């Protein structure tokens, strides 16, 4: 995740995460995992509702956000949207990176992995 965040940030784009949890919980989570991008609290679920990613009920809990990923351009237009009902599924990041390249906000070449390869 850190390499992806650097890749996006180096290109002039920004990463933020939004969760339906309290700010103090997010601060502890970020500290424990060394997260360097903003973790925003959507305690009431209004943002999840507005973006169409709010569960009615998930595993007995109401109003939680679905795992989702958005690319939003500088004008505030959603250019890419990925949502899953299965919280264990992780998104493929190739398509969001392609969209960022089209917007001129990401490098055209894939970032090398830890061993120097693509």
SETIFI-825963 format. One line per field, with one value per residue: residue number from 1; residue in three letters; x, z, y of N, C-alpha, C in turn. Coordinates in nm, 4 decimals. Layout:
# SETIFI-825963
filo = NUM:...
selum = ALA:...
n.X = X:...
n.Z = Z:...
n.Y = Y:...
ca.X = X:...
ca.Z = Z:...
ca.Y = Y:...
c.X = X:...
c.Z = Z:...
c.Y = Y:...
# end
This chain:
# SETIFI-825963
filo = 1:2:3:4:5:6:7:8:9:10:11:12:13:14:15:16:17:18:19:20:21:22:23:24:25:26:27:28:29:30:31:32:33:34:35:36:37:38:39:40:41:42:43:44:45:46:47:48:49:50:51:52:53:54:55:56:57:58:59:60:61:62:63:64:65:66:67:68:69:70:71:72:73:74:75:76:77:78:79:80:81:82:83:84:85:86:87:88:89:90:91:92:93:94:95:96:97:98:99:100:101:102:103:104:105:106:107:108:109:110:111:112:113:114:115:116:117:118
selum = UNK:UNK:UNK:UNK:UNK:UNK:UNK:UNK:UNK:UNK:UNK:UNK:UNK:UNK:UNK:UNK:UNK:UNK:UNK:UNK:UNK:UNK:UNK:UNK:UNK:UNK:UNK:UNK:UNK:UNK:UNK:UNK:UNK:UNK:UNK:UNK:UNK:UNK:UNK:UNK:UNK:UNK:UNK:UNK:UNK:UNK:UNK:UNK:UNK:UNK:UNK:UNK:UNK:UNK:UNK:UNK:UNK:UNK:UNK:UNK:UNK:UNK:UNK:UNK:UNK:UNK:UNK:UNK:UNK:UNK:UNK:UNK:UNK:UNK:UNK:UNK:UNK:UNK:UNK:UNK:UNK:UNK:UNK:UNK:UNK:UNK:UNK:UNK:UNK:UNK:UNK:UNK:UNK:UNK:UNK:UNK:UNK:UNK:UNK:UNK:UNK:UNK:UNK:UNK:UNK:UNK:UNK:UNK:UNK:UNK:UNK:UNK:UNK:UNK:UNK:UNK:UNK:UNK
n.X = 0.0820:0.1931:0.3757:0.2020:0.0665:0.2766:0.3400:0.1100:0.1015:0.3487:0.2879:0.1275:-0.1319:-0.3783:-0.4353:-0.6945:-0.8737:-1.1950:-1.4005:-1.6641:-1.6166:-1.5049:-1.3026:-1.0869:-1.0405:-0.9514:-0.7166:-0.5554:-0.5432:-0.4111:-0.1659:-0.0688:-0.0356:0.1269:0.0220:0.0181:-0.1502:-0.4548:-0.7076:-1.0391:-1.3273:-1.6505:-1.8663:-2.1510:-2.2314:-2.3109:-2.1519:-2.0902:-2.3492:-2.4112:-2.2325:-2.3282:-2.2495:-2.3228:-2.4029:-2.7205:-2.7638:-2.4997:-2.3678:-2.5130:-2.4719:-2.5656:-2.5556:-2.2841:-1.9967:-1.9414:-1.6613:-1.4799:-1.3571:-1.2585:-1.1807:-1.1408:-1.1591:-0.9879:-1.1902:-1.3885:-1.5358:-1.6434:-1.4398:-1.3808:-1.5185:-1.5372:-1.6901:-1.7636:-1.9614:-1.8464:-1.6382:-1.3887:-1.2730:-1.0260:-0.9549:-0.8456:-0.5780:-0.4978:-0.6791:-0.7687:-0.5157:-0.4724:-0.6753:-0.5881:-0.3502:-0.4584:-0.5738:-0.3513:-0.2276:-0.0751:0.2181:0.3345:0.4630:0.4704:0.5339:0.8455:0.8860:0.9840:1.2174:1.3169:1.2002:0.9318
n.Z = 0.0000:0.0765:-0.1305:-0.3455:-0.2584:-0.2519:-0.5244:-0.6365:-0.5014:-0.5786:-0.8357:-0.8163:-0.7369:-0.4807:-0.1890:0.0146:0.2861:0.3837:0.6505:0.8392:1.1191:1.4453:1.4956:1.6825:1.6797:1.4205:1.4258:1.5964:1.4455:1.2115:1.3213:1.4190:1.1805:1.0330:0.8497:0.6096:0.4757:0.4781:0.7026:0.7110:0.9059:0.8799:1.0572:1.0899:0.8527:0.6281:0.4066:0.2918:0.2234:0.0356:-0.1692:-0.2482:-0.1270:0.1068:0.3369:0.4165:0.6249:0.7612:0.8563:1.0960:1.1692:1.1268:0.8640:0.7819:0.5673:0.2382:0.1013:-0.1117:-0.3942:-0.5335:-0.8046:-0.8223:-1.0060:-1.0377:-1.0617:-0.9155:-1.0243:-1.0446:-1.1774:-1.1768:-1.0313:-0.7948:-0.6282:-0.3769:-0.2354:-0.0783:0.1786:0.1943:-0.0512:-0.2518:-0.4417:-0.7871:-0.8923:-1.1398:-1.3279:-1.1939:-1.1907:-1.4643:-1.5299:-1.3807:-1.5191:-1.7631:-1.6798:-1.6391:-1.3964:-1.2967:-1.3152:-1.6327:-1.6579:-1.4902:-1.1397:-1.0057:-0.8420:-0.5114:-0.5743:-0.7918:-1.0366:-1.2850
n.Y = -0.1195:0.1256:0.1789:0.2205:0.4491:0.6335:0.6351:0.7471:0.9937:1.1066:1.1680:1.3846:1.3519:1.2769:1.0772:0.9630:0.8216:0.7134:0.6309:0.4770:0.5281:0.6306:0.9224:0.9005:0.6245:0.5880:0.7363:0.5816:0.3465:0.4410:0.5178:0.2734:0.1287:0.2914:0.4732:0.7290:0.8976:1.0992:0.9875:0.9911:1.0617:0.9366:0.9412:0.9583:0.8449:0.9852:1.0534:0.8032:0.7298:0.9334:0.8711:0.6297:0.3892:0.2677:0.0198:-0.1203:-0.3019:-0.4843:-0.7780:-0.7590:-0.4950:-0.1603:0.0855:0.0869:0.1447:0.0215:-0.1579:0.0389:0.2291:0.5323:0.7468:1.0776:1.3671:1.6883:1.8728:1.7640:1.5605:1.2284:0.9927:0.7287:0.4394:0.1891:-0.0718:-0.3112:-0.5724:-0.7568:-0.7480:-0.8619:-0.8589:-0.7125:-0.4240:-0.4254:-0.2345:-0.1452:-0.0269:0.2179:0.3490:0.3744:0.5538:0.7750:0.8269:0.9080:1.1428:1.2837:1.2712:1.0681:0.8574:0.7312:0.4892:0.1736:0.1599:0.0450:-0.2730:-0.3863:-0.5178:-0.3949:-0.4527:-0.4292
ca.X = 0.0000:0.2804:0.4308:0.0937:0.0417:0.3898:0.3252:0.0021:0.1437:0.4564:0.2275:0.0491:-0.2671:-0.3879:-0.5064:-0.7631:-0.9633:-1.3114:-1.4612:-1.7708:-1.5607:-1.4699:-1.1714:-0.9827:-1.0101:-0.8721:-0.5837:-0.4822:-0.5233:-0.3085:-0.0378:-0.0257:0.0043:0.2146:-0.0510:0.0622:-0.2535:-0.5650:-0.8183:-1.1496:-1.4382:-1.7869:-1.9347:-2.2947:-2.2554:-2.3655:-2.0670:-2.1154:-2.4827:-2.4040:-2.1574:-2.3968:-2.1707:-2.3617:-2.4845:-2.8336:-2.7182:-2.3920:-2.3315:-2.5813:-2.4400:-2.6333:-2.4931:-2.1416:-1.9615:-1.8860:-1.5269:-1.4942:-1.2458:-1.3003:-1.0877:-1.2160:-1.0684:-0.9725:-1.3176:-1.4822:-1.6105:-1.6006:-1.3921:-1.3741:-1.5895:-1.5335:-1.7569:-1.7930:-2.0373:-1.7615:-1.5321:-1.2607:-1.2221:-0.9396:-0.9649:-0.7315:-0.5436:-0.4568:-0.7747:-0.7557:-0.3906:-0.4935:-0.7563:-0.4999:-0.2602:-0.5384:-0.5936:-0.2208:-0.1951:0.0010:0.3248:0.2919:0.5262:0.4445:0.6400:0.9175:0.8615:1.0944:1.3381:1.3574:1.1283:0.8022
ca.Z = 0.0000:0.0833:-0.2638:-0.4265:-0.2116:-0.3027:-0.6706:-0.6619:-0.4499:-0.6628:-0.9600:-0.7911:-0.6926:-0.3362:-0.1359:0.1425:0.3179:0.4616:0.7169:0.9343:1.2517:1.5192:1.4654:1.7698:1.6321:1.2981:1.4632:1.6485:1.3302:1.1268:1.3926:1.4259:1.0486:0.9666:0.7373:0.5926:0.4095:0.5698:0.7308:0.7435:0.9747:0.8306:1.1725:1.0663:0.7297:0.5222:0.2869:0.2330:0.1628:-0.0821:-0.2746:-0.2819:-0.0812:0.2449:0.3632:0.5076:0.7393:0.7270:0.9728:1.2147:1.1936:1.0331:0.8169:0.7503:0.4275:0.1615:0.0485:-0.2395:-0.4385:-0.6291:-0.8579:-0.8380:-1.0676:-0.9695:-1.0662:-0.8285:-1.1011:-1.0233:-1.3033:-1.1603:-0.9114:-0.7718:-0.5019:-0.3586:-0.1159:-0.0040:0.2402:0.1820:-0.1871:-0.2682:-0.5825:-0.8770:-0.9046:-1.2759:-1.3895:-1.1375:-1.2370:-1.6037:-1.5269:-1.3344:-1.6304:-1.8585:-1.6220:-1.6266:-1.2541:-1.2549:-1.4095:-1.7410:-1.6383:-1.3579:-1.0399:-0.9838:-0.7133:-0.4166:-0.6293:-0.9072:-1.1574:-1.3008
ca.Y = 0.0000:0.2421:0.2057:0.2768:0.5860:0.7147:0.6448:0.8420:1.1236:1.1581:1.2144:1.5045:1.3172:1.2609:0.9616:0.9802:0.7107:0.7543:0.5158:0.5065:0.5020:0.7514:0.9792:0.8453:0.4892:0.6018:0.7835:0.4657:0.2586:0.5021:0.5115:0.1338:0.0809:0.3873:0.5352:0.8671:0.9772:1.1297:0.8967:1.0811:0.9968:0.9563:0.8811:0.9449:0.7693:1.0708:1.0453:0.6708:0.7380:1.0208:0.8032:0.5059:0.2743:0.2391:-0.0997:-0.1026:-0.3815:-0.5773:-0.8606:-0.7090:-0.3542:-0.0700:0.2078:0.0802:0.1692:-0.0895:-0.1342:0.1079:0.3108:0.6343:0.8462:1.2017:1.4640:1.8170:1.9444:1.6947:1.4612:1.0898:0.9361:0.5843:0.3938:0.0450:-0.1036:-0.4530:-0.6089:-0.8501:-0.6688:-0.9302:-0.8378:-0.5961:-0.3814:-0.4235:-0.0931:-0.1098:0.0651:0.3524:0.4094:0.4118:0.6765:0.8827:0.8621:0.9856:1.2756:1.3475:1.2779:0.9511:0.8244:0.6417:0.3598:0.1162:0.1766:-0.0803:-0.3358:-0.3745:-0.5760:-0.3165:-0.4912:-0.3606
c.X = 0.0861:0.3378:0.3245:0.0662:0.1527:0.3761:0.2186:0.0436:0.2525:0.4032:0.1406:-0.0953:-0.2634:-0.4691:-0.5701:-0.8528:-1.0755:-1.3726:-1.5660:-1.7236:-1.5242:-1.3268:-1.0622:-0.9453:-0.9216:-0.7304:-0.4984:-0.4487:-0.4087:-0.1710:0.0177:0.0272:0.0965:0.1517:-0.0144:-0.0410:-0.3698:-0.6670:-0.9316:-1.2649:-1.5709:-1.8812:-2.0840:-2.3303:-2.3078:-2.2831:-2.0881:-2.2508:-2.4785:-2.3321:-2.2173:-2.3231:-2.2045:-2.4456:-2.6065:-2.7975:-2.6107:-2.3482:-2.3880:-2.5546:-2.5050:-2.5428:-2.3451:-2.1180:-1.9068:-1.7433:-1.5425:-1.3716:-1.2969:-1.1790:-1.1738:-1.1208:-1.0702:-1.1006:-1.4233:-1.5681:-1.5553:-1.5655:-1.3845:-1.4415:-1.5825:-1.5936:-1.7793:-1.8762:-1.9568:-1.6403:-1.3947:-1.1975:-1.1451:-0.9463:-0.8337:-0.7020:-0.5001:-0.5499:-0.7701:-0.6271:-0.4023:-0.5719:-0.6697:-0.4027:-0.3346:-0.5601:-0.4616:-0.1733:-0.1157:0.1104:0.2764:0.3528:0.4919:0.5633:0.7138:0.8813:0.9872:1.2257:1.3799:1.2871:0.9980:0.6923
c.Z = 0.0000:-0.0515:-0.3539:-0.3873:-0.2617:-0.4522:-0.7065:-0.6188:-0.5350:-0.7936:-0.9401:-0.7515:-0.5409:-0.3012:-0.0040:0.1620:0.4063:0.5214:0.8162:1.0730:1.3158:1.4880:1.5518:1.7284:1.5089:1.3293:1.5141:1.5352:1.2434:1.1928:1.3926:1.2913:0.9733:0.8452:0.7297:0.5234:0.5061:0.5800:0.7841:0.8053:0.9130:0.9343:1.1492:0.9387:0.6138:0.3933:0.2163:0.1629:0.0333:-0.1991:-0.3112:-0.2378:0.0635:0.2506:0.4434:0.6380:0.6883:0.8548:1.1025:1.2469:1.0861:0.9913:0.7881:0.6019:0.3640:0.1209:-0.0900:-0.2677:-0.5449:-0.6784:-0.8886:-0.8943:-0.9936:-0.9680:-0.9771:-0.8993:-1.0740:-1.1596:-1.2978:-1.0291:-0.9070:-0.6342:-0.4957:-0.2319:-0.0260:0.0497:0.2322:0.0440:-0.1930:-0.4149:-0.6577:-0.9042:-1.0446:-1.3391:-1.3270:-1.1813:-1.3829:-1.6115:-1.4824:-1.4444:-1.7330:-1.8089:-1.6082:-1.4839:-1.2053:-1.3562:-1.5145:-1.7278:-1.5019:-1.2663:-1.0240:-0.8489:-0.6281:-0.4737:-0.7597:-1.0355:-1.1710:-1.2205
c.Y = 0.1254:0.2800:0.2675:0.4217:0.6780:0.7381:0.7486:0.9824:1.1868:1.2152:1.3388:1.4781:1.2942:1.1375:1.0023:0.8585:0.7646:0.6281:0.5629:0.4630:0.6344:0.7941:0.9179:0.7040:0.4949:0.6477:0.6672:0.3687:0.3114:0.4926:0.3695:0.0839:0.1769:0.4526:0.6827:0.9558:0.9998:1.0162:0.9846:1.0032:1.0371:0.8955:0.8617:0.8717:0.8523:1.0619:0.9118:0.6695:0.8185:0.9538:0.6672:0.3806:0.2357:0.1115:-0.0573:-0.1735:-0.4765:-0.6468:-0.8027:-0.5628:-0.2677:0.0451:0.2043:0.1050:0.0414:-0.0550:-0.0747:0.1928:0.4066:0.7107:0.9675:1.3057:1.5968:1.9002:1.8787:1.5920:1.3220:1.0305:0.7844:0.5494:0.2425:0.0203:-0.2540:-0.4714:-0.7028:-0.7742:-0.7356:-0.9119:-0.7065:-0.5533:-0.3986:-0.2754:-0.0517:-0.0062:0.2046:0.4227:0.4531:0.5430:0.7943:0.9245:0.9469:1.1286:1.3518:1.3572:1.1578:0.9232:0.7256:0.5026:0.3056:0.1399:0.0446:-0.1393:-0.3266:-0.4294:-0.5077:-0.3529:-0.4165:-0.4254
# end
